[in-house]
Amino acid sequence: MKVLVVNCGSSSLKYQLLDMNDESVMAIGLVERIGIEGSRVKHETMGKGKTVIEKEMASHKEAIQMVLETLIDSNIGAISSLKEIDAVGHRVVHGGEKFAGSVIITEEVIKAMEDCTDLAPLHNPPNIIGIRACQELMPDLPMVGVFDTAFHQTMPKYSYIYPLPYELYEELGIRRYGFHGTSHKYVSQRAAELLGKDIKDLKIITCHLGNGASVTAIKNGISLDTSMGLTPLEGLVMGTRSGDIDPAIISFLMDKKKMTIEEVNDMLNKKSGVLGISGISSDFRDIEQEAKKGNERAQLALDKFHFIVKKYIGSYAAAMGGLDVLVFTAGLGENSPESRLKICEDMAFLGIDIDEAKNNIRGKETMISKDNMSVKAFIIPTNEELVIARDTKSLVKMLDKSL
């Protein structure tokens, strides 16, 4: 079975074509600047090298059409015909309480996705646009929706409920949902495999650290708590997002700075985080470079980030009654030895101590803890596309049996 995985952003589209007989990647690519001047496709077919195609694409439909044409191109493509694709798996950011797992996409499912748009206004609309475009271009193929929020639907009520009037949860669904679920699911399962243990016997903390970042406590294989909340704004300090703040700051700013709620929301989501503290960039690589030059605000941004991640690790270890495994993943988690070392500094009392030599690596799956420590720390590159493809394969096979 061949599965095409599609991840639509507001002006971008990531894709992979996987052969699920051996879970190998046949082709991978990124469409950038959809609807913006200078749009292009960065494509790689395994064994044929990388290609960049410059072409104006005004819509996601045009982008997906371009992807399909590229996949069957006789020179740079991975397949000879679109008939070789058996199903399409879509990443969907927010599924609310309606989805505790991946589902075959129907009109009812799309309506439920639309109902969650208020909770993920930057993410769900392009996800839905991508689904609609694929349905139009590949009308006979089964489509599967894989939700970032689904993995966290196992959280107990005391974990996800907010201390607000209870009717706000009943009427508006205001609660913690969590995100990056496919990433946390993959790396936690992979950690158990590497240790040769049943995930149901482990207490794991996974740190998905990038421009968007979250930490999850996984006890006995299920999500117990996670740092992101109703929206992806809550939790850690991020690239441009504030993470946890005193909620009274919002009304204080509206009063003192005469800001509208829209302006405050824009500031918290797009102008805060390490960008706001450093005044330099939302890219941790830029901030690390400036910190090495002696820039105090750049160093302060890094110190704040490391401190908050450390606090979440400590609190989640307490919530689970201990810790067996710590995992770092995503752009920063996989590629910043300095951040991993700082986050784990002075945590030997908890069983965490990083071996500096092992830790001096980027983007490779490896254990980085000292051999004698009770907590095994890993770098595990995330593979959300493989999770989506696996769920798609499983559901399509079940669908075939029911027909």
C-alpha positions as a Markdown table, in Angstrom:
| # | Residue | x | y | z |
|---|---|---|---|---|
| 1 | Met | 0.0 | 0.0 | 0.0 |
| 2 | Lys | 1.2 | 3.5 | -0.9 |
| 3 | Val | 0.1 | 6.4 | 1.2 |
| 4 | Leu | 0.4 | 10.1 | 0.4 |
| 5 | Val | 0.7 | 12.2 | 3.6 |
| 6 | Val | -0.4 | 15.8 | 3.3 |
| 7 | Asn | 0.2 | 18.6 | 5.9 |
| 8 | Cys | -1.3 | 21.9 | 4.8 |
| 9 | Gly | -0.3 | 25.2 | 6.5 |
| 10 | Ser | -1.7 | 28.7 | 5.6 |
| 11 | Ser | 0.8 | 29.2 | 2.8 |
| 12 | Ser | 2.7 | 26.0 | 2.7 |
| 13 | Leu | 2.2 | 22.3 | 2.1 |
| 14 | Lys | 4.5 | 19.4 | 3.3 |
| 15 | Tyr | 4.1 | 16.0 | 1.8 |
| 16 | Gln | 5.5 | 12.5 | 1.8 |
| 17 | Leu | 4.8 | 9.4 | -0.3 |
| 18 | Leu | 5.4 | 6.2 | 1.7 |
| 19 | Asp | 5.4 | 2.6 | 0.7 |
| 20 | Met | 3.8 | 1.0 | 3.7 |
| 21 | Asn | 4.9 | -2.5 | 2.8 |
| 22 | Asp | 8.2 | -1.6 | 4.4 |
| 23 | Glu | 7.4 | 1.9 | 5.7 |
| 24 | Ser | 10.0 | 3.4 | 3.3 |
| 25 | Val | 9.8 | 7.0 | 2.1 |
| 26 | Met | 9.6 | 7.2 | -1.7 |
| 27 | Ala | 9.4 | 10.9 | -2.0 |
| 28 | Ile | 9.3 | 14.0 | 0.2 |
| 29 | Gly | 8.7 | 17.7 | -0.4 |
| 30 | Leu | 7.6 | 21.1 | 0.6 |
| 31 | Val | 5.5 | 23.7 | -1.3 |
| 32 | Glu | 6.3 | 27.2 | -0.1 |
| 33 | Arg | 4.6 | 30.6 | -0.5 |
| 34 | Ile | 1.2 | 29.3 | -1.8 |
| 35 | Gly | -0.8 | 32.4 | -2.9 |
| 36 | Ile | 2.3 | 34.6 | -2.6 |
| 37 | Glu | 4.7 | 35.7 | -5.2 |
| 38 | Gly | 7.7 | 33.3 | -5.6 |
| 39 | Ser | 6.0 | 30.0 | -4.8 |
| 40 | Arg | 8.0 | 26.9 | -5.4 |
| 41 | Val | 8.2 | 23.1 | -4.8 |
| 42 | Lys | 11.2 | 21.6 | -3.1 |
| 43 | His | 11.0 | 17.9 | -4.0 |
| 44 | Glu | 13.1 | 14.8 | -3.4 |
| 45 | Thr | 12.6 | 11.3 | -4.8 |
| 46 | Met | 14.7 | 8.8 | -3.1 |
| 47 | Gly | 17.5 | 7.7 | -5.4 |
| 48 | Lys | 16.9 | 10.6 | -7.9 |
| 49 | Gly | 18.1 | 13.5 | -5.8 |
| 50 | Lys | 16.5 | 16.9 | -5.0 |
| 51 | Thr | 14.7 | 19.3 | -7.3 |
| 52 | Val | 13.4 | 22.9 | -6.9 |
| 53 | Ile | 10.5 | 23.9 | -9.2 |
| 54 | Glu | 9.7 | 27.6 | -9.4 |
| 55 | Lys | 6.0 | 28.0 | -10.3 |
| 56 | Glu | 3.2 | 30.4 | -9.2 |
| 57 | Met | 0.5 | 28.6 | -7.2 |
| 58 | Ala | -2.4 | 30.8 | -6.2 |
| 59 | Ser | -4.2 | 28.2 | -4.2 |
| 60 | His | -3.8 | 24.9 | -2.2 |
| 61 | Lys | -5.6 | 23.1 | -5.1 |
| 62 | Glu | -3.0 | 24.3 | -7.5 |
| 63 | Ala | -0.2 | 23.3 | -5.1 |
| 64 | Ile | -1.6 | 19.8 | -4.6 |
| 65 | Gln | -2.0 | 19.5 | -8.4 |
| 66 | Met | 1.6 | 20.4 | -8.8 |
| 67 | Val | 2.6 | 17.9 | -6.2 |
| 68 | Leu | 0.8 | 15.1 | -8.0 |
| 69 | Glu | 2.3 | 16.1 | -11.3 |
| 70 | Thr | 5.7 | 16.0 | -9.7 |
| 71 | Leu | 5.2 | 12.6 | -8.2 |
| 72 | Ile | 4.4 | 11.1 | -11.6 |
| 73 | Asp | 7.0 | 13.0 | -13.6 |
| 74 | Ser | 9.1 | 10.6 | -15.6 |
| 75 | Asn | 12.4 | 12.2 | -14.7 |
| 76 | Ile | 12.0 | 13.3 | -11.0 |
| 77 | Gly | 8.9 | 11.4 | -9.9 |
| 78 | Ala | 8.5 | 8.4 | -7.7 |
| 79 | Ile | 5.5 | 6.6 | -9.4 |
| 80 | Ser | 4.3 | 6.2 | -12.9 |
| 81 | Ser | 0.7 | 6.8 | -12.3 |
| 82 | Leu | -1.6 | 8.3 | -9.6 |
| 83 | Lys | -3.4 | 4.9 | -9.6 |
| 84 | Glu | -0.5 | 3.7 | -7.5 |
| 85 | Ile | -1.5 | 5.8 | -4.6 |
| 86 | Asp | -4.0 | 3.9 | -2.4 |
| 87 | Ala | -4.9 | 6.5 | 0.3 |
| 88 | Val | -4.2 | 10.0 | 1.6 |
| 89 | Gly | -3.5 | 10.8 | 5.2 |
| 90 | His | -4.1 | 14.4 | 6.4 |
| 91 | Arg | -2.7 | 16.1 | 9.5 |
| 92 | Val | -5.4 | 18.1 | 11.3 |
| 93 | Val | -4.5 | 20.2 | 14.2 |
| 94 | His | -7.7 | 20.4 | 16.3 |
| 95 | Gly | -10.3 | 17.8 | 16.7 |
| 96 | Gly | -11.8 | 19.0 | 20.0 |
| 97 | Glu | -13.4 | 16.3 | 22.1 |
| 98 | Lys | -15.0 | 14.7 | 19.1 |
| 99 | Phe | -12.0 | 12.6 | 18.0 |
| 100 | Ala | -9.9 | 10.3 | 20.3 |
| 101 | Gly | -8.3 | 8.7 | 17.3 |
| 102 | Ser | -7.8 | 9.0 | 13.6 |
| 103 | Val | -10.9 | 8.6 | 11.3 |
| 104 | Ile | -11.9 | 8.1 | 7.7 |
| 105 | Ile | -12.9 | 11.6 | 6.5 |
| 106 | Thr | -16.6 | 12.1 | 5.7 |
| 107 | Glu | -18.7 | 15.2 | 5.3 |
| 108 | Glu | -19.7 | 14.8 | 9.0 |
| 109 | Val | -16.0 | 14.7 | 10.0 |
| 110 | Ile | -15.2 | 17.9 | 8.0 |
| 111 | Lys | -18.2 | 19.6 | 9.7 |
| 112 | Ala | -16.7 | 18.7 | 13.1 |
| 113 | Met | -13.3 | 20.1 | 11.9 |
| 114 | Glu | -15.0 | 23.3 | 10.9 |
| 115 | Asp | -16.7 | 23.5 | 14.4 |
| 116 | Cys | -13.2 | 23.5 | 15.9 |
| 117 | Thr | -12.0 | 26.4 | 13.8 |
| 118 | Asp | -12.5 | 28.9 | 16.6 |
| 119 | Leu | -10.0 | 26.9 | 18.7 |
| 120 | Ala | -7.4 | 26.7 | 15.9 |
| 121 | Pro | -8.1 | 29.6 | 13.5 |
| 122 | Leu | -4.6 | 29.5 | 12.0 |
| 123 | His | -4.4 | 25.8 | 11.5 |
| 124 | Asn | -7.8 | 24.1 | 10.9 |
| 125 | Pro | -8.9 | 26.2 | 7.9 |
| 126 | Pro | -5.8 | 25.3 | 5.7 |
| 127 | Asn | -6.1 | 21.7 | 6.9 |
| 128 | Ile | -9.7 | 21.6 | 5.6 |
| 129 | Ile | -8.7 | 23.4 | 2.3 |
| 130 | Gly | -6.1 | 20.7 | 1.7 |
| 131 | Ile | -8.6 | 17.9 | 2.3 |
| 132 | Arg | -11.1 | 19.5 | -0.1 |
| 133 | Ala | -8.5 | 20.0 | -2.8 |
| 134 | Cys | -7.4 | 16.3 | -2.5 |
| 135 | Gln | -11.0 | 15.2 | -2.6 |
| 136 | Glu | -11.5 | 17.1 | -5.8 |
| 137 | Leu | -8.3 | 15.9 | -7.5 |
| 138 | Met | -8.5 | 12.3 | -6.2 |
| 139 | Pro | -12.2 | 11.7 | -5.7 |
| 140 | Asp | -12.0 | 7.9 | -5.5 |
| 141 | Leu | -9.3 | 7.7 | -2.9 |
| 142 | Pro | -10.0 | 7.2 | 0.8 |
| 143 | Met | -8.9 | 10.1 | 3.0 |
| 144 | Val | -7.9 | 9.8 | 6.7 |
| 145 | Gly | -7.8 | 12.6 | 9.3 |
| 146 | Val | -5.1 | 12.3 | 12.0 |
| 147 | Phe | -5.5 | 14.9 | 14.8 |
| 148 | Asp | -2.8 | 16.6 | 16.9 |
| 149 | Thr | -5.3 | 16.6 | 19.8 |
| 150 | Ala | -6.4 | 13.0 | 19.6 |
| 151 | Phe | -3.4 | 11.5 | 21.6 |
| 152 | His | -4.2 | 13.7 | 24.5 |
| 153 | Gln | -7.9 | 12.7 | 24.8 |
| 154 | Thr | -6.7 | 10.1 | 27.4 |
| 155 | Met | -6.0 | 12.9 | 30.0 |
| 156 | Pro | -8.1 | 12.6 | 33.1 |
| 157 | Lys | -10.6 | 15.3 | 33.8 |
| 158 | Tyr | -8.7 | 16.8 | 36.7 |
| 159 | Ser | -5.8 | 17.3 | 34.2 |
| 160 | Tyr | -7.7 | 18.9 | 31.4 |
| 161 | Ile | -10.4 | 21.0 | 33.2 |
| 162 | Tyr | -9.7 | 24.7 | 33.9 |
| 163 | Pro | -10.6 | 26.3 | 37.2 |
| 164 | Leu | -13.3 | 28.4 | 35.6 |
| 165 | Pro | -17.1 | 28.3 | 36.0 |
| 166 | Tyr | -17.9 | 24.8 | 34.9 |
| 167 | Glu | -20.6 | 25.9 | 32.5 |
| 168 | Leu | -17.9 | 27.4 | 30.3 |
| 169 | Tyr | -16.6 | 23.9 | 29.7 |
| 170 | Glu | -20.2 | 22.5 | 29.1 |
| 171 | Glu | -21.2 | 25.4 | 26.8 |
| 172 | Leu | -18.0 | 26.3 | 24.9 |
| 173 | Gly | -15.7 | 23.3 | 25.4 |
| 174 | Ile | -13.1 | 25.4 | 27.2 |
| 175 | Arg | -10.6 | 22.9 | 28.5 |
| 176 | Arg | -7.0 | 21.7 | 27.9 |
| 177 | Tyr | -6.7 | 19.9 | 24.6 |
| 178 | Gly | -3.0 | 19.7 | 23.9 |
| 179 | Phe | -1.1 | 19.5 | 20.6 |
| 180 | His | 1.8 | 17.8 | 18.8 |
| 181 | Gly | 0.1 | 14.6 | 19.7 |
| 182 | Thr | 1.4 | 12.6 | 16.8 |
| 183 | Ser | 4.9 | 13.6 | 17.6 |
| 184 | His | 4.6 | 12.8 | 21.4 |
| 185 | Lys | 3.0 | 9.4 | 20.4 |
| 186 | Tyr | 5.7 | 8.4 | 18.0 |
| 187 | Val | 8.8 | 9.3 | 20.1 |
| 188 | Ser | 7.4 | 7.8 | 23.3 |
| 189 | Gln | 6.6 | 4.5 | 21.5 |
| 190 | Arg | 10.0 | 4.6 | 19.8 |
| 191 | Ala | 11.7 | 5.1 | 23.2 |
| 192 | Ala | 10.0 | 2.0 | 24.6 |
| 193 | Glu | 11.1 | 0.0 | 21.5 |
| 194 | Leu | 14.7 | 1.2 | 22.0 |
| 195 | Leu | 14.7 | 0.0 | 25.6 |
| 196 | Gly | 13.0 | -3.2 | 24.7 |
| 197 | Lys | 10.2 | -2.6 | 27.2 |
| 198 | Asp | 6.4 | -2.4 | 27.1 |
| 199 | Ile | 5.4 | 1.3 | 27.0 |
| 200 | Lys | 2.6 | 0.4 | 29.6 |
| 201 | Asp | 5.4 | -0.2 | 32.1 |
| 202 | Leu | 7.1 | 3.2 | 31.6 |
| 203 | Lys | 6.8 | 6.8 | 32.8 |
| 204 | Ile | 8.0 | 9.0 | 30.0 |
| 205 | Ile | 8.3 | 12.7 | 29.5 |
| 206 | Thr | 8.6 | 13.9 | 25.9 |
| 207 | Cys | 9.9 | 17.3 | 25.0 |
| 208 | His | 8.9 | 18.5 | 21.5 |
| 209 | Leu | 11.0 | 21.6 | 21.3 |
| 210 | Gly | 11.0 | 23.9 | 18.3 |
| 211 | Asn | 9.4 | 27.2 | 17.3 |
| 212 | Gly | 6.3 | 25.7 | 18.7 |
| 213 | Ala | 7.0 | 23.6 | 21.8 |
| 214 | Ser | 5.3 | 21.4 | 24.2 |
| 215 | Val | 6.1 | 18.8 | 27.0 |
| 216 | Thr | 3.9 | 15.8 | 27.7 |
| 217 | Ala | 3.7 | 13.4 | 30.6 |
| 218 | Ile | 3.0 | 9.8 | 29.3 |
| 219 | Lys | 2.2 | 7.2 | 32.0 |
| 220 | Asn | 1.6 | 3.6 | 31.0 |
| 221 | Gly | 1.5 | 4.6 | 27.4 |
| 222 | Ile | -1.2 | 7.3 | 27.6 |
| 223 | Ser | -1.1 | 11.1 | 27.9 |
| 224 | Leu | -1.6 | 12.2 | 31.5 |
| 225 | Asp | -0.9 | 15.9 | 31.0 |
| 226 | Thr | 0.6 | 18.2 | 28.4 |
| 227 | Ser | 1.7 | 21.8 | 28.4 |
| 228 | Met | -0.4 | 23.3 | 25.6 |
| 229 | Gly | -4.0 | 24.0 | 26.4 |
| 230 | Leu | -7.2 | 25.2 | 24.8 |
| 231 | Thr | -4.9 | 26.6 | 22.0 |
| 232 | Pro | -1.2 | 26.2 | 21.2 |
| 233 | Leu | -0.5 | 29.4 | 23.1 |
| 234 | Glu | -0.3 | 28.0 | 26.6 |
| 235 | Gly | 2.7 | 26.3 | 28.1 |
| 236 | Leu | 6.4 | 26.8 | 27.3 |
| 237 | Val | 8.1 | 29.9 | 26.1 |
| 238 | Met | 8.2 | 29.5 | 22.3 |
| 239 | Gly | 9.5 | 31.3 | 19.2 |
| 240 | Thr | 6.9 | 34.0 | 19.2 |
| 241 | Arg | 4.3 | 32.7 | 21.7 |
| 242 | Ser | 4.4 | 33.8 | 25.3 |
| 243 | Gly | 3.4 | 30.5 | 26.9 |
| 244 | Asp | 2.2 | 30.7 | 30.5 |
| 245 | Ile | 1.6 | 34.2 | 31.8 |
| 246 | Asp | -0.6 | 35.8 | 34.5 |
| 247 | Pro | -3.9 | 36.2 | 32.7 |
| 248 | Ala | -4.4 | 39.6 | 34.4 |
| 249 | Ile | -1.7 | 41.0 | 32.2 |
| 250 | Ile | -4.2 | 41.0 | 29.3 |
| 251 | Ser | -6.6 | 43.5 | 31.0 |
| 252 | Phe | -3.7 | 45.4 | 32.4 |
| 253 | Leu | -2.3 | 46.0 | 28.9 |
| 254 | Met | -5.7 | 46.9 | 27.6 |
| 255 | Asp | -6.1 | 49.5 | 30.3 |
| 256 | Lys | -2.6 | 51.0 | 30.4 |
| 257 | Lys | -1.6 | 50.7 | 26.7 |
| 258 | Lys | -5.2 | 51.1 | 25.4 |
| 259 | Met | -4.7 | 47.9 | 23.3 |
| 260 | Thr | -7.7 | 46.0 | 21.9 |
| 261 | Ile | -8.1 | 42.4 | 22.6 |
| 262 | Glu | -7.1 | 41.6 | 19.0 |
| 263 | Glu | -3.9 | 43.5 | 19.5 |
| 264 | Val | -3.1 | 41.8 | 22.8 |
| 265 | Asn | -3.8 | 38.4 | 21.2 |
| 266 | Asp | -1.6 | 39.2 | 18.2 |
| 267 | Met | 1.2 | 40.3 | 20.6 |
| 268 | Leu | 1.0 | 37.1 | 22.7 |
| 269 | Asn | 1.0 | 34.8 | 19.6 |
| 270 | Lys | 3.3 | 36.6 | 17.2 |
| 271 | Lys | 5.5 | 39.1 | 19.1 |
| 272 | Ser | 6.4 | 37.4 | 22.4 |
| 273 | Gly | 8.3 | 34.3 | 23.4 |
| 274 | Val | 12.1 | 34.3 | 22.8 |
| 275 | Leu | 11.5 | 36.9 | 20.0 |
| 276 | Gly | 9.9 | 39.3 | 22.6 |
| 277 | Ile | 12.6 | 38.8 | 25.2 |
| 278 | Ser | 15.6 | 38.9 | 22.9 |
| 279 | Gly | 14.4 | 41.5 | 20.4 |
| 280 | Ile | 16.5 | 39.6 | 17.8 |
| 281 | Ser | 14.6 | 36.6 | 16.3 |
| 282 | Ser | 12.2 | 33.8 | 16.9 |
| 283 | Asp | 14.8 | 31.3 | 15.6 |
| 284 | Phe | 16.7 | 29.7 | 18.4 |
| 285 | Arg | 19.8 | 29.3 | 16.2 |
| 286 | Asp | 20.0 | 33.1 | 15.7 |
| 287 | Ile | 19.6 | 33.6 | 19.5 |
| 288 | Glu | 22.2 | 31.1 | 20.4 |
| 289 | Gln | 24.7 | 32.8 | 18.0 |
| 290 | Glu | 24.0 | 36.2 | 19.6 |
| 291 | Ala | 24.3 | 34.8 | 23.1 |
| 292 | Lys | 27.7 | 33.5 | 22.3 |
| 293 | Lys | 28.7 | 37.0 | 21.3 |
| 294 | Gly | 27.7 | 38.3 | 24.7 |
| 295 | Asn | 24.2 | 39.6 | 24.0 |
| 296 | Glu | 22.5 | 39.7 | 27.4 |
| 297 | Arg | 18.9 | 39.7 | 26.1 |
| 298 | Ala | 19.7 | 36.7 | 23.9 |
| 299 | Gln | 21.1 | 34.8 | 26.8 |
| 300 | Leu | 18.1 | 35.8 | 29.0 |
| 301 | Ala | 15.7 | 34.4 | 26.3 |
| 302 | Leu | 17.6 | 31.1 | 26.4 |
| 303 | Asp | 17.8 | 31.0 | 30.2 |
| 304 | Lys | 14.0 | 31.6 | 30.4 |
| 305 | Phe | 13.3 | 28.9 | 27.9 |
| 306 | His | 15.5 | 26.3 | 29.6 |
| 307 | Phe | 14.1 | 27.2 | 33.0 |
| 308 | Ile | 10.5 | 26.7 | 32.0 |
| 309 | Val | 11.2 | 23.3 | 30.3 |
| 310 | Lys | 13.1 | 22.2 | 33.4 |
| 311 | Lys | 10.1 | 23.2 | 35.6 |
| 312 | Tyr | 7.7 | 21.2 | 33.4 |
| 313 | Ile | 9.9 | 18.1 | 33.5 |
| 314 | Gly | 10.1 | 18.3 | 37.3 |
| 315 | Ser | 6.3 | 18.9 | 37.8 |
| 316 | Tyr | 5.5 | 16.0 | 35.4 |
| 317 | Ala | 7.8 | 13.6 | 37.2 |
| 318 | Ala | 6.0 | 14.5 | 40.4 |
| 319 | Ala | 2.6 | 14.0 | 38.8 |
| 320 | Met | 3.5 | 10.6 | 37.5 |
| 321 | Gly | 5.2 | 9.5 | 40.7 |
| 322 | Gly | 8.6 | 9.1 | 39.1 |
| 323 | Leu | 10.3 | 9.0 | 35.7 |
| 324 | Asp | 12.0 | 6.4 | 33.6 |
| 325 | Val | 12.6 | 8.0 | 30.2 |
| 326 | Leu | 13.2 | 11.6 | 29.0 |
| 327 | Val | 12.9 | 12.3 | 25.2 |
| 328 | Phe | 14.0 | 15.3 | 23.2 |
| 329 | Thr | 12.6 | 15.8 | 19.7 |
| 330 | Ala | 11.7 | 18.4 | 17.0 |
| 331 | Gly | 14.0 | 21.1 | 15.6 |
| 332 | Leu | 15.6 | 22.4 | 18.7 |
| 333 | Gly | 15.3 | 19.3 | 20.8 |
| 334 | Glu | 17.0 | 17.2 | 18.1 |
| 335 | Asn | 19.7 | 19.8 | 17.1 |
| 336 | Ser | 20.8 | 21.8 | 20.1 |
| 337 | Pro | 23.2 | 20.0 | 22.4 |
| 338 | Glu | 23.5 | 23.3 | 24.5 |
| 339 | Ser | 19.8 | 23.4 | 25.2 |
| 340 | Arg | 19.5 | 19.8 | 26.2 |
| 341 | Leu | 22.5 | 20.1 | 28.5 |
| 342 | Lys | 21.1 | 23.3 | 30.2 |
| 343 | Ile | 17.6 | 21.9 | 30.6 |
| 344 | Cys | 19.0 | 18.8 | 32.4 |
| 345 | Glu | 21.6 | 20.7 | 34.5 |
| 346 | Asp | 21.3 | 20.0 | 38.2 |
| 347 | Met | 18.7 | 17.3 | 37.8 |
| 348 | Ala | 20.8 | 14.3 | 38.9 |
| 349 | Phe | 18.6 | 14.2 | 42.1 |
| 350 | Leu | 15.8 | 13.1 | 39.8 |
| 351 | Gly | 17.9 | 10.5 | 38.0 |
| 352 | Ile | 18.7 | 12.8 | 35.0 |
| 353 | Asp | 22.3 | 13.4 | 34.0 |
| 354 | Ile | 23.5 | 14.0 | 30.5 |
| 355 | Asp | 26.8 | 12.6 | 29.1 |
| 356 | Glu | 28.4 | 15.5 | 27.3 |
| 357 | Ala | 30.2 | 13.4 | 24.8 |
| 358 | Lys | 27.1 | 11.4 | 23.8 |
| 359 | Asn | 25.1 | 14.7 | 23.8 |
| 360 | Asn | 27.4 | 16.3 | 21.2 |
| 361 | Ile | 25.3 | 15.2 | 18.3 |
| 362 | Arg | 22.5 | 16.7 | 16.1 |
| 363 | Gly | 19.5 | 15.1 | 14.6 |
| 364 | Lys | 20.4 | 11.4 | 15.2 |
| 365 | Glu | 18.6 | 8.8 | 17.3 |
| 366 | Thr | 20.7 | 8.1 | 20.4 |
| 367 | Met | 20.8 | 7.8 | 24.1 |
| 368 | Ile | 22.5 | 10.7 | 25.8 |
| 369 | Ser | 22.2 | 9.9 | 29.5 |
| 370 | Lys | 25.1 | 8.6 | 31.6 |
| 371 | Asp | 25.1 | 4.9 | 31.8 |
| 372 | Asn | 24.6 | 4.8 | 35.6 |
| 373 | Met | 21.5 | 7.1 | 35.7 |
| 374 | Ser | 18.0 | 5.7 | 36.4 |
| 375 | Val | 16.4 | 8.0 | 33.8 |
| 376 | Lys | 17.3 | 7.1 | 30.3 |
| 377 | Ala | 17.5 | 10.3 | 28.1 |
| 378 | Phe | 17.2 | 10.1 | 24.3 |
| 379 | Ile | 17.3 | 12.2 | 21.2 |
| 380 | Ile | 14.6 | 10.7 | 18.9 |
| 381 | Pro | 13.9 | 12.6 | 15.6 |
| 382 | Thr | 10.1 | 12.9 | 15.3 |
| 383 | Asn | 8.3 | 11.2 | 12.4 |
| 384 | Glu | 4.7 | 12.5 | 12.4 |
| 385 | Glu | 4.3 | 11.5 | 8.8 |
| 386 | Leu | 4.9 | 7.9 | 9.6 |
| 387 | Val | 2.3 | 8.0 | 12.4 |
| 388 | Ile | -0.2 | 9.5 | 9.9 |
| 389 | Ala | 0.7 | 6.9 | 7.3 |
| 390 | Arg | 0.3 | 4.0 | 9.7 |
| 391 | Asp | -3.1 | 5.2 | 10.9 |
| 392 | Thr | -4.2 | 5.7 | 7.3 |
| 393 | Lys | -3.1 | 2.2 | 6.4 |
| 394 | Ser | -4.9 | 0.7 | 9.4 |
| 395 | Leu | -8.2 | 2.5 | 8.8 |
| 396 | Val | -8.3 | 1.9 | 5.1 |
| 397 | Lys | -7.7 | -1.9 | 5.7 |
| 398 | Met | -10.5 | -1.9 | 8.2 |
| 399 | Leu | -12.7 | 0.0 | 5.7 |
| 400 | Asp | -12.0 | -2.6 | 2.9 |
| 401 | Lys | -13.0 | -5.4 | 5.2 |
| 402 | Ser | -16.3 | -3.7 | 6.0 |
| 403 | Leu | -17.3 | -3.2 | 2.4 |
